[in-house]
Amino acid sequence: MFQKLFTQVIIPIIILVAGVVFLILGIGNVQKRNDYPTTTAVITKIETHEAINEDDSSDTDVYVEYTVNGKKYSNELGEYVASFTEGATIEIYYNPQNPDEIFSASMVFPIVFIVAGGIMCLISVFFVIKFIVLLVMLRR
């Protein structure tokens, strides 16, 4: 019984919580786009680090330079898009209270987070409802 409860209720609830977190992160990123100003940045360096693990994945760091209120900043952009090239100019958003906090204008990551979070929520709600219907049927 515990295993059935675990697989049909607890795991979907964990997935639901993860889905809600993804939704909050994605929507929060979109909201920042409404609140944060933009500036133009130049990609100064793109570094790809090969991971030393079994899945052969790699990690890419993107460094940019930009100016806010006449002051130059150099920072790592927290995301990489395949179209980025060194020397290219991109639009970035920055926190007006802390111009070191930046993110790119690309909507790829917020959309992925929102879609993934929504799918996770729908799947988990489906399984919880299915379990509740099963419990109701068993009590009759």
C-alpha positions in Angstrom: 0.0 0.0 0.0 2.8 2.4 0.9 4.5 1.9 -2.5 1.2 2.6 -4.3 0.7 5.7 -2.2 4.3 6.8 -2.9 4.1 6.3 -6.7 0.5 7.7 -7.1 0.5 10.6 -4.7 3.9 11.5 -3.2 5.9 11.5 -6.5 3.2 13.6 -8.3 3.2 16.1 -5.4 7.0 16.4 -5.7 6.6 16.9 -9.4 3.9 19.5 -8.7 6.1 21.4 -6.4 9.0 21.4 -8.9 6.5 22.5 -11.6 5.3 25.4 -9.5 9.0 26.4 -8.8 9.7 26.4 -12.6 6.6 28.5 -13.2 7.6 31.0 -10.6 11.1 31.3 -12.0 9.9 31.7 -15.5 7.2 34.2 -14.7 9.6 36.1 -12.4 12.1 36.4 -15.2 9.3 37.7 -17.5 8.3 40.2 -14.8 11.8 41.5 -14.5 11.7 42.3 -18.2 8.9 44.7 -17.5 10.8 46.3 -14.5 14.4 46.3 -15.6 15.9 48.7 -18.2 17.9 47.4 -21.2 21.3 48.3 -22.5 23.6 47.0 -25.3 26.4 44.6 -24.4 29.3 43.3 -26.3 30.2 39.6 -26.0 33.9 39.6 -25.1 34.5 36.0 -24.4 32.8 32.6 -24.8 34.3 29.7 -22.9 33.2 26.1 -23.2 34.3 23.7 -20.5 34.1 20.0 -21.2 32.6 18.2 -18.2 34.5 15.3 -16.8 31.5 13.0 -16.2 29.6 10.2 -17.8 27.1 12.2 -19.8 29.7 14.1 -21.8 27.9 17.4 -21.4 29.7 20.8 -21.5 29.2 24.1 -19.8 29.5 27.4 -21.6 30.3 30.7 -20.0 29.5 34.0 -21.8 31.2 37.2 -20.7 29.9 40.7 -21.7 30.9 44.3 -21.3 28.2 47.0 -21.1 27.8 50.6 -19.9 25.2 51.8 -17.4 25.0 55.5 -16.5 28.5 56.1 -18.0 30.1 53.4 -15.9 31.6 50.3 -17.7 30.8 46.8 -16.4 32.3 43.5 -17.2 30.3 40.5 -16.1 29.3 36.9 -16.9 25.9 36.4 -18.5 24.1 33.6 -16.8 22.9 32.0 -20.1 24.2 30.8 -23.5 22.4 30.8 -26.8 23.9 29.0 -29.8 23.7 32.2 -31.9 26.1 34.1 -29.5 29.5 34.9 -31.0 32.4 36.8 -29.6 32.3 40.5 -30.6 28.5 40.4 -31.2 26.3 43.0 -29.6 23.3 41.8 -27.7 20.5 43.5 -25.7 20.6 42.7 -21.9 18.5 43.7 -19.0 20.0 45.0 -15.8 18.9 45.7 -12.3 18.9 49.5 -11.9 19.8 49.2 -8.2 22.6 46.7 -8.9 23.9 46.9 -12.5 26.0 43.7 -12.0 22.8 41.7 -12.0 22.1 41.1 -15.7 20.3 38.6 -18.0 19.9 38.4 -21.8 16.9 39.6 -23.7 16.4 36.1 -25.1 13.0 34.6 -24.2 14.3 31.0 -24.6 14.9 30.3 -20.9 11.7 31.9 -19.5 9.6 30.1 -22.1 11.3 26.7 -21.4 10.7 27.2 -17.6 7.1 28.2 -18.0 6.3 25.4 -20.4 8.1 22.7 -18.4 6.5 24.0 -15.2 3.1 23.9 -16.7 3.5 20.4 -18.1 4.8 19.1 -14.8 1.8 20.7 -13.0 -0.7 19.2 -15.4 0.9 15.7 -15.2 1.0 15.7 -11.4 -2.6 17.0 -11.1 -3.8 14.3 -13.5 -2.2 11.5 -11.3 -3.5 13.0 -8.0 -7.0 13.2 -9.4 -6.7 9.7 -10.8 -5.7 8.4 -7.3 -8.6 10.3 -5.6 -11.1 8.8 -8.1 -9.6 5.4 -7.4 -10.0 5.9 -3.6 -13.6 7.1 -4.0 -14.4 4.0 -6.1 -12.8 1.7 -3.6 -14.9 3.1 -0.7 -18.2 2.4 -2.5 
